[in-house]
Amino acid sequence: MLKTVSEHLIRTTCDLEDTLKGWYRKLKEQVGVSATKQKLDARALYKTANKPLTKAPRDPLVWLNTWEEAVTLAKEKKVPEAQQLDI
């Protein structure tokens, strides 16, 4: 972990008297992304992916892959629009 975490984060979150579990908990608190933020981001991707197209995509397979990823992520994060198709 000391090789992959910046010195600043080690200084501010990793107390030498704390356990490794404590270090991970403090690191997650400082740099982690909340579940609410993840859900909002998934919703934004879902809404963008479902906008009506004004012209054909340059690469339909890339577009389809992006769309599938957005829908899957939205379902995983329980975005209401992705859970209920009639919304």
PDB file of N, CA, C and O in Angstrom:
ATOM      1  N   MET A   1       0.825  -1.177   0.000  1.00  0.00           N
ATOM      2  CA  MET A   1       0.000   0.000   0.000  1.00  0.00           C
ATOM      3  C   MET A   1       0.877   1.251   0.000  1.00  0.00           C
ATOM      4  O   MET A   1       0.527   2.240  -0.645  1.00  0.00           O
ATOM      5  N   LEU A   2       1.989   1.231   0.696  1.00  0.00           N
ATOM      6  CA  LEU A   2       2.852   2.398   0.763  1.00  0.00           C
ATOM      7  C   LEU A   2       3.423   2.771  -0.612  1.00  0.00           C
ATOM      8  O   LEU A   2       3.798   3.922  -0.833  1.00  0.00           O
ATOM      9  N   LYS A   3       3.490   1.813  -1.525  1.00  0.00           N
ATOM     10  CA  LYS A   3       3.999   2.088  -2.862  1.00  0.00           C
ATOM     11  C   LYS A   3       2.945   2.716  -3.770  1.00  0.00           C
ATOM     12  O   LYS A   3       3.295   3.381  -4.744  1.00  0.00           O
ATOM     13  N   THR A   4       1.666   2.518  -3.470  1.00  0.00           N
ATOM     14  CA  THR A   4       0.606   2.976  -4.374  1.00  0.00           C
ATOM     15  C   THR A   4      -0.179   4.173  -3.870  1.00  0.00           C
ATOM     16  O   THR A   4      -1.011   4.711  -4.600  1.00  0.00           O
ATOM     17  N   VAL A   5       0.065   4.605  -2.638  1.00  0.00           N
ATOM     18  CA  VAL A   5      -0.665   5.739  -2.065  1.00  0.00           C
ATOM     19  C   VAL A   5       0.280   6.931  -1.975  1.00  0.00           C
ATOM     20  O   VAL A   5       1.444   6.780  -1.605  1.00  0.00           O
ATOM     21  N   SER A   6      -0.221   8.106  -2.310  1.00  0.00           N
ATOM     22  CA  SER A   6       0.633   9.304  -2.295  1.00  0.00           C
ATOM     23  C   SER A   6       1.116   9.619  -0.876  1.00  0.00           C
ATOM     24  O   SER A   6       0.470   9.272   0.113  1.00  0.00           O
ATOM     25  N   GLU A   7       2.258  10.280  -0.811  1.00  0.00           N
ATOM     26  CA  GLU A   7       2.834  10.643   0.492  1.00  0.00           C
ATOM     27  C   GLU A   7       1.880  11.506   1.300  1.00  0.00           C
ATOM     28  O   GLU A   7       1.754  11.346   2.514  1.00  0.00           O
ATOM     29  N   HIS A   8       1.211  12.421   0.613  1.00  0.00           N
ATOM     30  CA  HIS A   8       0.270  13.307   1.305  1.00  0.00           C
ATOM     31  C   HIS A   8      -0.824  12.506   2.019  1.00  0.00           C
ATOM     32  O   HIS A   8      -1.136  12.771   3.180  1.00  0.00           O
ATOM     33  N   LEU A   9      -1.396  11.537   1.325  1.00  0.00           N
ATOM     34  CA  LEU A   9      -2.464  10.734   1.932  1.00  0.00           C
ATOM     35  C   LEU A   9      -1.925   9.875   3.072  1.00  0.00           C
ATOM     36  O   LEU A   9      -2.605   9.684   4.080  1.00  0.00           O
ATOM     37  N   ILE A  10      -0.731   9.367   2.920  1.00  0.00           N
ATOM     38  CA  ILE A  10      -0.134   8.577   4.002  1.00  0.00           C
ATOM     39  C   ILE A  10       0.056   9.449   5.235  1.00  0.00           C
ATOM     40  O   ILE A  10      -0.255   9.035   6.352  1.00  0.00           O
ATOM     41  N   ARG A  11       0.574  10.673   5.024  1.00  0.00           N
ATOM     42  CA  ARG A  11       0.786  11.584   6.165  1.00  0.00           C
ATOM     43  C   ARG A  11      -0.519  11.957   6.848  1.00  0.00           C
ATOM     44  O   ARG A  11      -0.566  12.069   8.073  1.00  0.00           O
ATOM     45  N   THR A  12      -1.576  12.151   6.073  1.00  0.00           N
ATOM     46  CA  THR A  12      -2.820  12.656   6.653  1.00  0.00           C
ATOM     47  C   THR A  12      -3.776  11.579   7.149  1.00  0.00           C
ATOM     48  O   THR A  12      -4.670  11.878   7.940  1.00  0.00           O
ATOM     49  N   THR A  13      -3.611  10.333   6.705  1.00  0.00           N
ATOM     50  CA  THR A  13      -4.582   9.308   7.103  1.00  0.00           C
ATOM     51  C   THR A  13      -3.987   8.084   7.777  1.00  0.00           C
ATOM     52  O   THR A  13      -4.711   7.344   8.443  1.00  0.00           O
ATOM     53  N   CYS A  14      -2.708   7.851   7.627  1.00  0.00           N
ATOM     54  CA  CYS A  14      -2.121   6.605   8.119  1.00  0.00           C
ATOM     55  C   CYS A  14      -1.281   6.841   9.369  1.00  0.00           C
ATOM     56  O   CYS A  14      -0.093   7.154   9.289  1.00  0.00           O
ATOM     57  N   ASP A  15      -1.912   6.687  10.507  1.00  0.00           N
ATOM     58  CA  ASP A  15      -1.221   6.803  11.790  1.00  0.00           C
ATOM     59  C   ASP A  15      -0.457   5.505  12.037  1.00  0.00           C
ATOM     60  O   ASP A  15      -1.023   4.419  11.914  1.00  0.00           O
ATOM     61  N   LEU A  16       0.813   5.612  12.381  1.00  0.00           N
ATOM     62  CA  LEU A  16       1.649   4.423  12.579  1.00  0.00           C
ATOM     63  C   LEU A  16       1.120   3.503  13.676  1.00  0.00           C
ATOM     64  O   LEU A  16       1.413   2.307  13.667  1.00  0.00           O
ATOM     65  N   GLU A  17       0.359   4.031  14.607  1.00  0.00           N
ATOM     66  CA  GLU A  17      -0.184   3.219  15.696  1.00  0.00           C
ATOM     67  C   GLU A  17      -1.503   2.553  15.321  1.00  0.00           C
ATOM     68  O   GLU A  17      -2.018   1.727  16.075  1.00  0.00           O
ATOM     69  N   ASP A  18      -2.047   2.902  14.176  1.00  0.00           N
ATOM     70  CA  ASP A  18      -3.320   2.338  13.719  1.00  0.00           C
ATOM     71  C   ASP A  18      -3.068   1.035  12.960  1.00  0.00           C
ATOM     72  O   ASP A  18      -1.946   0.757  12.537  1.00  0.00           O
ATOM     73  N   THR A  19      -4.120   0.248  12.796  1.00  0.00           N
ATOM     74  CA  THR A  19      -4.016  -1.012  12.044  1.00  0.00           C
ATOM     75  C   THR A  19      -4.157  -0.736  10.549  1.00  0.00           C
ATOM     76  O   THR A  19      -4.556   0.357  10.146  1.00  0.00           O
ATOM     77  N   LEU A  20      -3.830  -1.723   9.741  1.00  0.00           N
ATOM     78  CA  LEU A  20      -3.988  -1.609   8.297  1.00  0.00           C
ATOM     79  C   LEU A  20      -5.463  -1.399   7.936  1.00  0.00           C
ATOM     80  O   LEU A  20      -5.787  -0.643   7.021  1.00  0.00           O
ATOM     81  N   LYS A  21      -6.342  -2.076   8.665  1.00  0.00           N
ATOM     82  CA  LYS A  21      -7.788  -1.907   8.451  1.00  0.00           C
ATOM     83  C   LYS A  21      -8.190  -0.455   8.716  1.00  0.00           C
ATOM     84  O   LYS A  21      -9.002   0.115   7.987  1.00  0.00           O
ATOM     85  N   GLY A  22      -7.623   0.128   9.749  1.00  0.00           N
ATOM     86  CA  GLY A  22      -7.895   1.528  10.071  1.00  0.00           C
ATOM     87  C   GLY A  22      -7.403   2.461   8.976  1.00  0.00           C
ATOM     88  O   GLY A  22      -8.062   3.450   8.655  1.00  0.00           O
ATOM     89  N   TRP A  23      -6.237   2.148   8.401  1.00  0.00           N
ATOM     90  CA  TRP A  23      -5.708   2.955   7.300  1.00  0.00           C
ATOM     91  C   TRP A  23      -6.670   2.934   6.121  1.00  0.00           C
ATOM     92  O   TRP A  23      -6.985   3.982   5.556  1.00  0.00           O
ATOM     93  N   TYR A  24      -7.139   1.748   5.748  1.00  0.00           N
ATOM     94  CA  TYR A  24      -8.063   1.636   4.612  1.00  0.00           C
ATOM     95  C   TYR A  24      -9.358   2.392   4.875  1.00  0.00           C
ATOM     96  O   TYR A  24      -9.883   3.055   3.981  1.00  0.00           O
ATOM     97  N   ARG A  25      -9.875   2.296   6.099  1.00  0.00           N
ATOM     98  CA  ARG A  25     -11.108   2.999   6.445  1.00  0.00           C
ATOM     99  C   ARG A  25     -10.921   4.506   6.304  1.00  0.00           C
ATOM    100  O   ARG A  25     -11.771   5.188   5.731  1.00  0.00           O
ATOM    101  N   LYS A  26      -9.806   5.031   6.829  1.00  0.00           N
ATOM    102  CA  LYS A  26      -9.552   6.470   6.760  1.00  0.00           C
ATOM    103  C   LYS A  26      -9.301   6.929   5.325  1.00  0.00           C
ATOM    104  O   LYS A  26      -9.742   8.008   4.929  1.00  0.00           O
ATOM    105  N   LEU A  27      -8.593   6.110   4.546  1.00  0.00           N
ATOM    106  CA  LEU A  27      -8.376   6.452   3.138  1.00  0.00           C
ATOM    107  C   LEU A  27      -9.694   6.501   2.376  1.00  0.00           C
ATOM    108  O   LEU A  27      -9.917   7.402   1.568  1.00  0.00           O
ATOM    109  N   LYS A  28     -10.562   5.534   2.634  1.00  0.00           N
ATOM    110  CA  LYS A  28     -11.859   5.504   1.962  1.00  0.00           C
ATOM    111  C   LYS A  28     -12.684   6.728   2.328  1.00  0.00           C
ATOM    112  O   LYS A  28     -13.356   7.302   1.472  1.00  0.00           O
ATOM    113  N   GLU A  29     -12.638   7.131   3.597  1.00  0.00           N
ATOM    114  CA  GLU A  29     -13.371   8.320   4.025  1.00  0.00           C
ATOM    115  C   GLU A  29     -12.864   9.568   3.310  1.00  0.00           C
ATOM    116  O   GLU A  29     -13.649  10.440   2.937  1.00  0.00           O
ATOM    117  N   GLN A  30     -11.542   9.647   3.119  1.00  0.00           N
ATOM    118  CA  GLN A  30     -10.962  10.852   2.537  1.00  0.00           C
ATOM    119  C   GLN A  30     -11.107  10.923   1.025  1.00  0.00           C
ATOM    120  O   GLN A  30     -11.375  11.999   0.491  1.00  0.00           O
ATOM    121  N   VAL A  31     -10.939   9.815   0.324  1.00  0.00           N
ATOM    122  CA  VAL A  31     -10.938   9.876  -1.136  1.00  0.00           C
ATOM    123  C   VAL A  31     -12.031   9.035  -1.788  1.00  0.00           C
ATOM    124  O   VAL A  31     -12.129   9.014  -3.015  1.00  0.00           O
ATOM    125  N   GLY A  32     -12.840   8.353  -1.016  1.00  0.00           N
ATOM    126  CA  GLY A  32     -13.886   7.501  -1.571  1.00  0.00           C
ATOM    127  C   GLY A  32     -15.039   8.301  -2.142  1.00  0.00           C
ATOM    128  O   GLY A  32     -15.199   9.486  -1.848  1.00  0.00           O
ATOM    129  N   VAL A  33     -15.839   7.641  -2.961  1.00  0.00           N
ATOM    130  CA  VAL A  33     -17.014   8.248  -3.568  1.00  0.00           C
ATOM    131  C   VAL A  33     -18.245   7.670  -2.871  1.00  0.00           C
ATOM    132  O   VAL A  33     -18.365   6.455  -2.713  1.00  0.00           O
ATOM    133  N   SER A  34     -19.148   8.541  -2.460  1.00  0.00           N
ATOM    134  CA  SER A  34     -20.337   8.088  -1.740  1.00  0.00           C
ATOM    135  C   SER A  34     -21.279   7.332  -2.668  1.00  0.00           C
ATOM    136  O   SER A  34     -21.224   7.485  -3.888  1.00  0.00           O
ATOM    137  N   ALA A  35     -22.134   6.524  -2.080  1.00  0.00           N
ATOM    138  CA  ALA A  35     -23.129   5.770  -2.850  1.00  0.00           C
ATOM    139  C   ALA A  35     -24.087   6.729  -3.557  1.00  0.00           C
ATOM    140  O   ALA A  35     -24.528   6.459  -4.674  1.00  0.00           O
ATOM    141  N   THR A  36     -24.404   7.838  -2.911  1.00  0.00           N
ATOM    142  CA  THR A  36     -25.298   8.824  -3.519  1.00  0.00           C
ATOM    143  C   THR A  36     -24.671   9.424  -4.766  1.00  0.00           C
ATOM    144  O   THR A  36     -25.341   9.576  -5.787  1.00  0.00           O
ATOM    145  N   LYS A  37     -23.390   9.764  -4.691  1.00  0.00           N
ATOM    146  CA  LYS A  37     -22.685  10.327  -5.839  1.00  0.00           C
ATOM    147  C   LYS A  37     -22.609   9.305  -6.973  1.00  0.00           C
ATOM    148  O   LYS A  37     -22.783   9.660  -8.139  1.00  0.00           O
ATOM    149  N   GLN A  38     -22.353   8.054  -6.641  1.00  0.00           N
ATOM    150  CA  GLN A  38     -22.303   7.009  -7.660  1.00  0.00           C
ATOM    151  C   GLN A  38     -23.655   6.871  -8.358  1.00  0.00           C
ATOM    152  O   GLN A  38     -23.718   6.701  -9.576  1.00  0.00           O
ATOM    153  N   LYS A  39     -24.728   6.945  -7.585  1.00  0.00           N
ATOM    154  CA  LYS A  39     -26.068   6.822  -8.156  1.00  0.00           C
ATOM    155  C   LYS A  39     -26.390   8.022  -9.049  1.00  0.00           C
ATOM    156  O   LYS A  39     -26.975   7.856 -10.120  1.00  0.00           O
ATOM    157  N   LEU A  40     -26.012   9.229  -8.615  1.00  0.00           N
ATOM    158  CA  LEU A  40     -26.245  10.416  -9.434  1.00  0.00           C
ATOM    159  C   LEU A  40     -25.451  10.356 -10.741  1.00  0.00           C
ATOM    160  O   LEU A  40     -25.957  10.731 -11.799  1.00  0.00           O
ATOM    161  N   ASP A  41     -24.217   9.887 -10.661  1.00  0.00           N
ATOM    162  CA  ASP A  41     -23.395   9.751 -11.865  1.00  0.00           C
ATOM    163  C   ASP A  41     -23.988   8.706 -12.814  1.00  0.00           C
ATOM    164  O   ASP A  41     -24.021   8.911 -14.027  1.00  0.00           O
ATOM    165  N   ALA A  42     -24.449   7.599 -12.260  1.00  0.00           N
ATOM    166  CA  ALA A  42     -25.063   6.547 -13.080  1.00  0.00           C
ATOM    167  C   ALA A  42     -26.326   7.075 -13.752  1.00  0.00           C
ATOM    168  O   ALA A  42     -26.596   6.754 -14.909  1.00  0.00           O
ATOM    169  N   ARG A  43     -27.092   7.876 -13.036  1.00  0.00           N
ATOM    170  CA  ARG A  43     -28.321   8.451 -13.605  1.00  0.00           C
ATOM    171  C   ARG A  43     -27.996   9.396 -14.749  1.00  0.00           C
ATOM    172  O   ARG A  43     -28.672   9.383 -15.777  1.00  0.00           O
ATOM    173  N   ALA A  44     -26.959  10.222 -14.576  1.00  0.00           N
ATOM    174  CA  ALA A  44     -26.563  11.157 -15.634  1.00  0.00           C
ATOM    175  C   ALA A  44     -26.110  10.399 -16.885  1.00  0.00           C
ATOM    176  O   ALA A  44     -26.466  10.777 -18.001  1.00  0.00           O
ATOM    177  N   LEU A  45     -25.336   9.344 -16.704  1.00  0.00           N
ATOM    178  CA  LEU A  45     -24.907   8.532 -17.851  1.00  0.00           C
ATOM    179  C   LEU A  45     -26.098   7.885 -18.540  1.00  0.00           C
ATOM    180  O   LEU A  45     -26.168   7.829 -19.768  1.00  0.00           O
ATOM    181  N   TYR A  46     -27.036   7.396 -17.730  1.00  0.00           N
ATOM    182  CA  TYR A  46     -28.232   6.744 -18.272  1.00  0.00           C
ATOM    183  C   TYR A  46     -29.053   7.738 -19.104  1.00  0.00           C
ATOM    184  O   TYR A  46     -29.495   7.425 -20.209  1.00  0.00           O
ATOM    185  N   LYS A  47     -29.246   8.936 -18.552  1.00  0.00           N
ATOM    186  CA  LYS A  47     -30.027   9.941 -19.271  1.00  0.00           C
ATOM    187  C   LYS A  47     -29.339  10.352 -20.576  1.00  0.00           C
ATOM    188  O   LYS A  47     -29.997  10.536 -21.601  1.00  0.00           O
ATOM    189  N   THR A  48     -28.017  10.495 -20.530  1.00  0.00           N
ATOM    190  CA  THR A  48     -27.272  10.845 -21.734  1.00  0.00           C
ATOM    191  C   THR A  48     -27.372   9.741 -22.780  1.00  0.00           C
ATOM    192  O   THR A  48     -27.554  10.016 -23.966  1.00  0.00           O
ATOM    193  N   ALA A  49     -27.254   8.499 -22.340  1.00  0.00           N
ATOM    194  CA  ALA A  49     -27.303   7.363 -23.267  1.00  0.00           C
ATOM    195  C   ALA A  49     -28.672   7.201 -23.907  1.00  0.00           C
ATOM    196  O   ALA A  49     -28.780   6.636 -24.995  1.00  0.00           O
ATOM    197  N   ASN A  50     -29.708   7.683 -23.255  1.00  0.00           N
ATOM    198  CA  ASN A  50     -31.066   7.496 -23.764  1.00  0.00           C
ATOM    199  C   ASN A  50     -31.641   8.721 -24.467  1.00  0.00           C
ATOM    200  O   ASN A  50     -32.830   8.757 -24.783  1.00  0.00           O
ATOM    201  N   LYS A  51     -30.804   9.720 -24.710  1.00  0.00           N
ATOM    202  CA  LYS A  51     -31.264  10.875 -25.488  1.00  0.00           C
ATOM    203  C   LYS A  51     -31.504  10.428 -26.924  1.00  0.00           C
ATOM    204  O   LYS A  51     -30.739   9.628 -27.464  1.00  0.00           O
ATOM    205  N   PRO A  52     -32.558  10.939 -27.541  1.00  0.00           N
ATOM    206  CA  PRO A  52     -32.801  10.586 -28.943  1.00  0.00           C
ATOM    207  C   PRO A  52     -31.632  11.034 -29.825  1.00  0.00           C
ATOM    208  O   PRO A  52     -31.081  12.119 -29.641  1.00  0.00           O
ATOM    209  N   LEU A  53     -31.271  10.192 -30.770  1.00  0.00           N
ATOM    210  CA  LEU A  53     -30.178  10.513 -31.680  1.00  0.00           C
ATOM    211  C   LEU A  53     -30.660  11.469 -32.766  1.00  0.00           C
ATOM    212  O   LEU A  53     -31.748  11.298 -33.315  1.00  0.00           O
ATOM    213  N   THR A  54     -29.847  12.474 -33.070  1.00  0.00           N
ATOM    214  CA  THR A  54     -30.183  13.400 -34.153  1.00  0.00           C
ATOM    215  C   THR A  54     -29.616  12.907 -35.473  1.00  0.00           C
ATOM    216  O   THR A  54     -30.093  13.283 -36.544  1.00  0.00           O
ATOM    217  N   LYS A  55     -28.595  12.064 -35.392  1.00  0.00           N
ATOM    218  CA  LYS A  55     -28.028  11.448 -36.587  1.00  0.00           C
ATOM    219  C   LYS A  55     -27.452  10.097 -36.190  1.00  0.00           C
ATOM    220  O   LYS A  55     -27.268   9.811 -35.007  1.00  0.00           O
ATOM    221  N   ALA A  56     -27.175   9.284 -37.175  1.00  0.00           N
ATOM    222  CA  ALA A  56     -26.639   7.948 -36.904  1.00  0.00           C
ATOM    223  C   ALA A  56     -25.263   8.047 -36.252  1.00  0.00           C
ATOM    224  O   ALA A  56     -24.459   8.901 -36.626  1.00  0.00           O
ATOM    225  N   PRO A  57     -24.989   7.179 -35.277  1.00  0.00           N
ATOM    226  CA  PRO A  57     -23.668   7.213 -34.642  1.00  0.00           C
ATOM    227  C   PRO A  57     -22.573   6.849 -35.652  1.00  0.00           C
ATOM    228  O   PRO A  57     -22.789   6.063 -36.574  1.00  0.00           O
ATOM    229  N   ARG A  58     -21.394   7.444 -35.449  1.00  0.00           N
ATOM    230  CA  ARG A  58     -20.265   7.174 -36.344  1.00  0.00           C
ATOM    231  C   ARG A  58     -19.898   5.700 -36.299  1.00  0.00           C
ATOM    232  O   ARG A  58     -19.636   5.081 -37.331  1.00  0.00           O
ATOM    233  N   ASP A  59     -19.880   5.142 -35.087  1.00  0.00           N
ATOM    234  CA  ASP A  59     -19.574   3.721 -34.924  1.00  0.00           C
ATOM    235  C   ASP A  59     -20.700   3.104 -34.096  1.00  0.00           C
ATOM    236  O   ASP A  59     -20.695   3.220 -32.871  1.00  0.00           O
ATOM    237  N   PRO A  60     -21.652   2.459 -34.738  1.00  0.00           N
ATOM    238  CA  PRO A  60     -22.807   1.917 -34.026  1.00  0.00           C
ATOM    239  C   PRO A  60     -22.446   0.920 -32.912  1.00  0.00           C
ATOM    240  O   PRO A  60     -23.121   0.877 -31.884  1.00  0.00           O
ATOM    241  N   LEU A  61     -21.407   0.135 -33.106  1.00  0.00           N
ATOM    242  CA  LEU A  61     -21.026  -0.835 -32.071  1.00  0.00           C
ATOM    243  C   LEU A  61     -20.497  -0.148 -30.823  1.00  0.00           C
ATOM    244  O   LEU A  61     -20.788  -0.583 -29.708  1.00  0.00           O
ATOM    245  N   VAL A  62     -19.726   0.915 -30.992  1.00  0.00           N
ATOM    246  CA  VAL A  62     -19.231   1.678 -29.839  1.00  0.00           C
ATOM    247  C   VAL A  62     -20.408   2.334 -29.129  1.00  0.00           C
ATOM    248  O   VAL A  62     -20.484   2.314 -27.900  1.00  0.00           O
ATOM    249  N   TRP A  63     -21.333   2.918 -29.904  1.00  0.00           N
ATOM    250  CA  TRP A  63     -22.510   3.552 -29.311  1.00  0.00           C
ATOM    251  C   TRP A  63     -23.330   2.528 -28.520  1.00  0.00           C
ATOM    252  O   TRP A  63     -23.751   2.796 -27.395  1.00  0.00           O
ATOM    253  N   LEU A  64     -23.549   1.362 -29.116  1.00  0.00           N
ATOM    254  CA  LEU A  64     -24.336   0.319 -28.452  1.00  0.00           C
ATOM    255  C   LEU A  64     -23.650  -0.154 -27.175  1.00  0.00           C
ATOM    256  O   LEU A  64     -24.314  -0.363 -26.160  1.00  0.00           O
ATOM    257  N   ASN A  65     -22.349  -0.321 -27.211  1.00  0.00           N
ATOM    258  CA  ASN A  65     -21.605  -0.742 -26.025  1.00  0.00           C
ATOM    259  C   ASN A  65     -21.723   0.300 -24.914  1.00  0.00           C
ATOM    260  O   ASN A  65     -21.929  -0.047 -23.751  1.00  0.00           O
ATOM    261  N   THR A  66     -21.594   1.567 -25.275  1.00  0.00           N
ATOM    262  CA  THR A  66     -21.725   2.654 -24.294  1.00  0.00           C
ATOM    263  C   THR A  66     -23.126   2.663 -23.692  1.00  0.00           C
ATOM    264  O   THR A  66     -23.291   2.834 -22.484  1.00  0.00           O
ATOM    265  N   TRP A  67     -24.131   2.478 -24.540  1.00  0.00           N
ATOM    266  CA  TRP A  67     -25.519   2.459 -24.081  1.00  0.00           C
ATOM    267  C   TRP A  67     -25.742   1.295 -23.109  1.00  0.00           C
ATOM    268  O   TRP A  67     -26.339   1.476 -22.048  1.00  0.00           O
ATOM    269  N   GLU A  68     -25.264   0.107 -23.474  1.00  0.00           N
ATOM    270  CA  GLU A  68     -25.432  -1.068 -22.610  1.00  0.00           C
ATOM    271  C   GLU A  68     -24.734  -0.874 -21.265  1.00  0.00           C
ATOM    272  O   GLU A  68     -25.274  -1.259 -20.228  1.00  0.00           O
ATOM    273  N   GLU A  69     -23.549  -0.285 -21.274  1.00  0.00           N
ATOM    274  CA  GLU A  69     -22.830  -0.029 -20.022  1.00  0.00           C
ATOM    275  C   GLU A  69     -23.604   0.947 -19.143  1.00  0.00           C
ATOM    276  O   GLU A  69     -23.701   0.752 -17.932  1.00  0.00           O
ATOM    277  N   ALA A  70     -24.151   1.992 -19.747  1.00  0.00           N
ATOM    278  CA  ALA A  70     -24.911   2.986 -18.979  1.00  0.00           C
ATOM    279  C   ALA A  70     -26.159   2.360 -18.362  1.00  0.00           C
ATOM    280  O   ALA A  70     -26.470   2.614 -17.199  1.00  0.00           O
ATOM    281  N   VAL A  71     -26.869   1.552 -19.129  1.00  0.00           N
ATOM    282  CA  VAL A  71     -28.084   0.900 -18.628  1.00  0.00           C
ATOM    283  C   VAL A  71     -27.745  -0.094 -17.518  1.00  0.00           C
ATOM    284  O   VAL A  71     -28.421  -0.130 -16.490  1.00  0.00           O
ATOM    285  N   THR A  72     -26.722  -0.886 -17.718  1.00  0.00           N
ATOM    286  CA  THR A  72     -26.316  -1.876 -16.715  1.00  0.00           C
ATOM    287  C   THR A  72     -25.899  -1.194 -15.419  1.00  0.00           C
ATOM    288  O   THR A  72     -26.295  -1.623 -14.336  1.00  0.00           O
ATOM    289  N   LEU A  73     -25.099  -0.131 -15.523  1.00  0.00           N
ATOM    290  CA  LEU A  73     -24.665   0.594 -14.329  1.00  0.00           C
ATOM    291  C   LEU A  73     -25.860   1.212 -13.608  1.00  0.00           C
ATOM    292  O   LEU A  73     -25.942   1.171 -12.381  1.00  0.00           O
ATOM    293  N   ALA A  74     -26.777   1.781 -14.373  1.00  0.00           N
ATOM    294  CA  ALA A  74     -27.968   2.399 -13.773  1.00  0.00           C
ATOM    295  C   ALA A  74     -28.813   1.362 -13.041  1.00  0.00           C
ATOM    296  O   ALA A  74     -29.338   1.639 -11.963  1.00  0.00           O
ATOM    297  N   LYS A  75     -28.948   0.178 -13.618  1.00  0.00           N
ATOM    298  CA  LYS A  75     -29.700  -0.882 -12.942  1.00  0.00           C
ATOM    299  C   LYS A  75     -28.978  -1.327 -11.675  1.00  0.00           C
ATOM    300  O   LYS A  75     -29.607  -1.551 -10.640  1.00  0.00           O
ATOM    301  N   GLU A  76     -27.662  -1.453 -11.759  1.00  0.00           N
ATOM    302  CA  GLU A  76     -26.870  -1.874 -10.601  1.00  0.00           C
ATOM    303  C   GLU A  76     -26.985  -0.875  -9.454  1.00  0.00           C
ATOM    304  O   GLU A  76     -27.055  -1.263  -8.288  1.00  0.00           O
ATOM    305  N   LYS A  77     -27.002   0.415  -9.791  1.00  0.00           N
ATOM    306  CA  LYS A  77     -27.077   1.470  -8.770  1.00  0.00           C
ATOM    307  C   LYS A  77     -28.523   1.805  -8.408  1.00  0.00           C
ATOM    308  O   LYS A  77     -28.776   2.727  -7.632  1.00  0.00           O
ATOM    309  N   LYS A  78     -29.468   1.054  -8.974  1.00  0.00           N
ATOM    310  CA  LYS A  78     -30.895   1.204  -8.676  1.00  0.00           C
ATOM    311  C   LYS A  78     -31.440   2.599  -9.009  1.00  0.00           C
ATOM    312  O   LYS A  78     -32.175   3.201  -8.227  1.00  0.00           O
ATOM    313  N   VAL A  79     -31.061   3.088 -10.182  1.00  0.00           N
ATOM    314  CA  VAL A  79     -31.607   4.344 -10.683  1.00  0.00           C
ATOM    315  C   VAL A  79     -33.062   4.085 -11.069  1.00  0.00           C
ATOM    316  O   VAL A  79     -33.336   3.166 -11.841  1.00  0.00           O
ATOM    317  N   PRO A  80     -34.002   4.881 -10.546  1.00  0.00           N
ATOM    318  CA  PRO A  80     -35.423   4.598 -10.777  1.00  0.00           C
ATOM    319  C   PRO A  80     -35.801   4.466 -12.259  1.00  0.00           C
ATOM    320  O   PRO A  80     -36.564   3.567 -12.613  1.00  0.00           O
ATOM    321  N   GLU A  81     -35.292   5.330 -13.118  1.00  0.00           N
ATOM    322  CA  GLU A  81     -35.632   5.266 -14.537  1.00  0.00           C
ATOM    323  C   GLU A  81     -35.206   3.947 -15.165  1.00  0.00           C
ATOM    324  O   GLU A  81     -35.849   3.470 -16.100  1.00  0.00           O
ATOM    325  N   ALA A  82     -34.139   3.359 -14.665  1.00  0.00           N
ATOM    326  CA  ALA A  82     -33.651   2.095 -15.229  1.00  0.00           C
ATOM    327  C   ALA A  82     -34.375   0.884 -14.627  1.00  0.00           C
ATOM    328  O   ALA A  82     -34.391  -0.194 -15.221  1.00  0.00           O
ATOM    329  N   GLN A  83     -34.965   1.068 -13.463  1.00  0.00           N
ATOM    330  CA  GLN A  83     -35.671  -0.017 -12.798  1.00  0.00           C
ATOM    331  C   GLN A  83     -37.077  -0.192 -13.340  1.00  0.00           C
ATOM    332  O   GLN A  83     -37.568  -1.312 -13.477  1.00  0.00           O
ATOM    333  N   GLN A  84     -37.724   0.932 -13.647  1.00  0.00           N
ATOM    334  CA  GLN A  84     -39.110   0.889 -14.110  1.00  0.00           C
ATOM    335  C   GLN A  84     -39.174   1.475 -15.506  1.00  0.00           C
ATOM    336  O   GLN A  84     -39.004   2.680 -15.692  1.00  0.00           O
ATOM    337  N   LEU A  85     -39.415   0.637 -16.466  1.00  0.00           N
ATOM    338  CA  LEU A  85     -39.380   1.051 -17.862  1.00  0.00           C
ATOM    339  C   LEU A  85     -40.464   2.042 -18.239  1.00  0.00           C
ATOM    340  O   LEU A  85     -40.336   2.740 -19.245  1.00  0.00           O
ATOM    341  N   ASP A  86     -41.540   2.121 -17.443  1.00  0.00           N
ATOM    342  CA  ASP A  86     -42.629   3.037 -17.794  1.00  0.00           C
ATOM    343  C   ASP A  86     -42.387   4.465 -17.324  1.00  0.00           C
ATOM    344  O   ASP A  86     -43.205   5.344 -17.598  1.00  0.00           O
ATOM    345  N   ILE A  87     -41.287   4.717 -16.625  1.00  0.00           N
ATOM    346  CA  ILE A  87     -40.997   6.084 -16.147  1.00  0.00           C
ATOM    347  C   ILE A  87     -40.356   6.885 -17.257  1.00  0.00           C
ATOM    348  O   ILE A  87     -40.033   8.058 -17.065  1.00  0.00           O
TER     349      ILE A  87
END
